[in-house]
Amino acid sequence: MHIDRNILSISFTNTDLCTRCGTCIGVCPTQALSEDENRFPKIDEQACIECGLCSKTCPGGSVPYRDLTRITFGHEQMTDHFDGHVQKTFVGYAENKAIRKGAAGGGVITGLMWHLLKSGQVDGCIVCRMNPGRPWEGEVFVARTLDELLQSQQSKYIVIPVNEVLQTLKSLEGQYAIAALPCQIHGLRLAEEKAPKTVSKISVLIGLFCASSLEPRVTDEMLRSKGIDKNDIKWFEYRGGDWPGKIRATLKNDTIRPLHYSNFKDGAINYLTYLYSPPRCQTCVDGSSEFADISVSDAWTRNARGRYLYKAQSRLLARTDRGVQVMQSAESAGDLLIQDVSEDQNYQTHKLHARKKGVTAYIRVHRLRKKGTPVPEYDRTVTDVSSQQERIERMESFIMRLARRTSSLRFALWSFLTSRYGVFIIKLRQWRKARKYRPPQ
């Protein structure tokens, strides 16, 4: 049987445009789609009925902001602000000490999920964890208890096709909350209109701020750079230990092995997003989960002396009426300890993140389109781009392209940057940050 690939999700004609969100797998009415070894969808042509539903809900080749705005907010008034539509902004952390202990940023997502579960607002929570049997890989699962939610704590960063869980939901009763990335939420919102019955059991969408996912191979390569066989580990963390955490592996003999110097923010993430960013992430312009009910990010804001104002806490953007309702419910129950910072200018956006996703990615999309390279279609853009911003985009793109094409160079760079010889780069970055906060002489 020959299937017209143009009626399928974008991966079947161009994998560079595939977000690997899993929506196509999740909505397929005949389960004709599944994952391949790189977490792209693959097809059983004998089971495919050519309904086109996977294409209609795919957020890879086109992201219709006007439609997504209408589906999410009930109007078509798009915003060009990086944070998107926001009703209220909060900063805070989970009340439960067990949740805070294992969290990367105050445990607010786990705290929200636990509140929804124990108050009976949902019957389960769709979250991710490192696979207990293969801890170098991530997996999506449905958590129904606090212990299961604790397994999902901390960001995973690697590609996980979360929306494939829609297949599982078909056989389950009740309502569910989901924690998802921007591209995954795009797929869920499109499915809300194109396949409403499939997503009707998801009642709360909690979105994560996202600079980029990381290629699935990243965990294995990081371990090999430190001489660790992936089969010798029993757990893997991207933000383990004290805030803001660090990447580390726990061996089967319970030895904890950090995989880099300094902390996650200063000594790892800056390298990872250049060396392991998938092509589609490089052309994604939604870094704040604009179409979630609630979006969550670390609260990185500093005071005039450079100290974090809300260390080990998170910022929460309540976007929809449902999002505001959930936040108020969690606060009233005492499950989240939060404060309203809606009027504080410092909490309207992350400047560096907004530049990377809200400006640089648009520049990249425009430049690649002019070259004839297939890129996602967006129905909004940015203006007043400076020549400096264009130079930054070209430099970043060159590094990411080189890292993708040359695995030996990528491996060597990561090995060097996370060795003791790369510590001076971390110190230089920290020194430059400190200079910004020096009081005038």
N, C-alpha and C positions, 0 to 999 in steps of 0.2 A: 504494500500500500504506500502510495506517495502522498506526503503531507505538504501542503503549501506552507512553507516556513514563514511567510509574511503574515499569516493569521495567528502566529504563536507569539509568545513574549519575546522581547528584544534579544535575549541571549542566543536565540536560534539563528539570528542573522548577524549579530555583532556582540561578542562577549564583553568587549570594552565598554559597552553601554549598560551592561547588566549590573544592577545594584546587589544582586544575590540576596534580596529581601525575603524570598520564599513565597511571595504572594501568588505567583502562578501555580506553584505546587499546591498551595493551600486551597485555592478556589476551584481547581480542576474537578469537574463532576464525576469523572471516571477513574481518577487516580492514575492518569496516564503519565504524570510527571513525577520525577523524584530527583534526588541530588546525585551529582557525579563526585569524583574524588576531590575536585577543587571547589565543591559546593555550588556549582552552576546547575541549572535544571537540565535533565536529560529526559528523553521521551520514549515511551513505548508506543510506537506508531499503530500497533494493532488495537490498542485501547483508546486512542484519540478519536473523538467524534467531530473534530474540527468546528467546535462551537465558538471559538474565538474569544472565550472569556478570559483566558490568560493574557491575551493581548490588550483587552479593554481595561484590565486592572493593573497592567504593568507600568511602574513609574520610572522605567529606565530610559526610554527614548524620548519621553515627553513628560513634563511636569506642568500641568495646567493650573497655575496659581488662582486664576479667577474661579474655575470650577471647584478647586479645593477650598477656597474661601467660602463659596456658596454652601458647599456640603457641610463644612465645619461650623460656620458662623451664621448662616442663613441670609447672607447678603454677598454682593460681589465687589465690595469696596476694598481692593487690594491695598496693602501698605508697602512702602519701600524701606521701612525701618527694619533693621536686622532682627530685632526681637519679635517683630510681627505684632499681631493684635494681642493686647494684654489688658485684663481688667484690674488685677491686683498683683503686686510683687511682694514676696515675703523672703525673709532669711531665717533659718532655724535649723533644728536638729530633732532627732527622735528622742522621746522621753525614756524609752526602754534602754537600760544600760547594756544589756546583752546585744541589742541591735547596734548601738553606738560603738561598742568595742570592736566589732569586726567590719565596720563601715569605712568607706573611703572619704565621705563628706558629711558626716553626721547621721547617716542612716535614714535620710528622709524618705527615700523611695521604699525601703523595706518597712519603715514606720507607717507610711501611707497604706501599703499593701496589707500589713497586719491589722491596721484599723478597719479597713474595708472587710477583711475576713471575719474578724471577731465581732464586728457589729452586724454581720449578716447582709451587708450590702452587695457582696459578691460571694460566689461559691468556690472560687479558685483564682489564682494569680498566675499569669503567663510571664515567666522570667527565664533568665539564662544562668548557667553555671558551667564550670569546667567539668567535663565528663569524668565521673568517678573512676571508670575503668580505663579511660584514655585521657589523663589529665592535661595533656598538651592540646586537646581539642575542646571547643565549646559546644554546648547543646541547649536547646530550649526545652522547658518542661512546665508542667502545671503544678504549682505549689498550693497545698491546702492546709499546711500547719506552719507554726512559727519555725520549727526546726528546718523544714524544707525551705522556707524563705531565707533563713540564715545561710543556706548553701549558695544562694544566689547573690550574696553581697559582693560589692566591689565591681568596678567596670571590667569587662572582658576584652574589649577593643577588637578582637579578631572577628572575621566575618562569620556570622551565624544567621542562616536563613530563618529568622524567627517566625515569619508569617506562614510557614508550612504547617504550623500548629493548628491552623484552621481546619485541616483534615481531621485532627484529633477531636476538635470541638464538635464536629458533626455528630459524634456518638455520645456526647456528654450532655447532661441537663444543667440548667442554671445559668448564672451570669458570671462574667469574668472581667478582671482588670488585666491590662497588659503594659509592660514596660518595653519601649521600642525606640529605635533610632528614627531620624527624620524620614529616610527613604522608606522604611517599613511602615511608618504612619501614612505616608503618601499612598502606598499600596492599600492599606486598610481603609482609608477614606474613599479611594476610588471604588473599592469593593463594596463599600457601604451603599453606593449608588448602583453599581453594575451587578452586584451579587449580594443584595441586602440580607437574604436569609442566611448566607454563609457567615456573615459577621455580626448578626443580630445578638449573639450571646456576649459580645464584648461591649461593656457599658462604661468603662473608664479607660482612657488612653493617656498614659504617662510617658512623656517624651524626654529623651536625653539630649543635651547639647552634644554636638559631635563635630570634631575637626576632620576625622577620617577613621574609617575602619582599617584594619590591617590584614594583609594576606594571610591565609591559614598557615602558610609555611613559617611564619615568623617565630612561633614558639619553639619549633624544632631547631631552627637556625640559632636562636638565642642560646638554647641549651648546648648545642654543639660548640658554640664559640667559647664556652667555659668548660669544655671537655666532659659534659654530662650526657649520658645516654638517656633519651626520653623514657625508655623502659625501666630506668632506675628511680623514677620519681613517683611519688604517690599523691602530690598535690602541686598546683601551680597558681601563683597569684600575680596579678599585674599591679596591685596597690596594697601589698601586705605590710603589716607593721604599723608604726605610728604615722599619723597624717603628715604629709600627703601620700606617704607610702612608697614602696619600691617594688620592682619586679623581682620575684624570688621563687625558688623551687624548694619543695620539701622532699627530701629523699626518703626511700623506704626504710632507712635506719633512723629517720626523724631528724637528720641534720638539715638545717635551713641554709640554702645557698643563695645569697643575693647575686643578681646577674649584672649589676652595674654599681658605680659609685654614686654618692649623693642620693637625692630623693628622686621620685618619679618625675616631678615637674621640671627640675633643673637638669637631671642627669639621664633622662631616657626618652620621654615622649617627643622631645624636639627632634631626635634622631629617627625615631620610629615612623613618624608621619612623612618623612622624606624618603626613607629607605624601603618602606613596605606599604605605601598607600596604593590601593587599587586604582586603575585608570578612571573608573566611574566616580570614585570619591573625589578625584581631583577636579571634576567638573560639576560637583554638587554645590548649590548655592544656599541650601537651607542648613544652617549650622545650629539653629535654636529650636528645632522641632516646632515649627510655626503652626502646625495643625493638630497638635495634641490638646487634650483638656488641661493638662498641667505640664509644664516643661521644667526640667531640673538641671542645674549646673553647680559646680563648686562655687563658693563665694570667695573669689580671689581678691576682692577689693582691699586695698591697703590704706592706712592713714598717712598723714603728712610725713611721718618718720619712717615709712616703709614697712610698718608692722601690719599683719593681717588683722582686720577689724573683726572678722568672724572666722577664726581658725577652726578647722574641722567642722564647718557648717556648709549648708547649701543654699542656693538661691532658687526660689520657686516662682514661676510665672503662671498664675491662674488665668487661663485664656477664655474659657467658655463658662456658661452658667453652671454646668455640671462640675467644672473644675473648681470654681469658687465654692460651690456647695460642699464638695469633698474636703477642701481645705478647712472650711469652717467647722465641719463635722469632726475632723481629726483634732483641731485645736480645742474645741469644746470638750471632747473626751479626754483631753490631756495626753494624747498619743504623740502629738507634735508640739514642740515648744518653739513658737515662731513669733516674729514681729513684722508688722506691715511697714515696708520701706518703699511704698509706691511713689512717694513724692521725693525720694532721694535720687538725685541725678546720677550718683555713683552706681546705682543698681539698674540702670536702663540697658546697659550692654557691656560686654567684654570687648574692649577696643581692639586688642590684637586678634581675637577670634573673629570679630566682625570684619576686620580688614581681610583676613585670610579667606573666609567663606563668602562674605557679603560683597567684596570688591575684587580680590585677586581671582577668585574662581570665575566671576563674570568676564574678566579680562581674558582669561584662558579660553573660555568657551567662544568668545568673539574671535580671538586670534586663530584658534583651530578651525573654526567654521570658514574663515577667509581662506585658509589653506586647503579646504576641501575635506578636512577630517570630520567624520561623523561625530556629532556632539548632541547632548540633550537639547530639546526644544523648550524654551521658557517663554512665557507671555509677559515677562517683565524684565527690566534690565537696569543698569546703573549708568549715570552720566557723570560728567566732570572728572574723568579719570586723568590722573597726572602722569607725566612721563616717568617719574620715579616709580610709581606703582606698576607701570608696564615693565620697567627693568626688573623689579622684584619678581614679578610673575615669570619672566623669562628665565631668571636665575633658578627659581624654585623648580620650574618645569624641567630644566636641564638636569638638575640633580635627581629628580624623581624618575626621569626617563632613563638616565644612566644606571640608576640602581635597579630598575626593572629589567633592563636588557643584559646586565652583566652580573650574574649571581656571585662570581668570585670576588668582584670588587665590592659588592654590597656586603658580603660576609666579612671581608677584610676591614671595611669601614666600621661596621658595627663592633667588631672585635677590638679595634683600636680605640674607638670613641668611648667604649665602656671599660677600658683597661685603666691601669694607674697612669698610663701615659696621656690619657685623655682628660685627666682631672683638671689640668690647667684651663681647658676650654670651659668647664663648669665654673671654675673660679672667676674667669673673665666675665662670663655671663652674669654671675652674682654681683661682681664689682660694678658692672654697667647698670644693673638694676638699682644698686645702692646709691649710685651717683644721682639718679633721678630724684631721690628723696632727701638729699642733703639740704639742710637749711641754708639760706643765703648768708654769705659772710658779711 
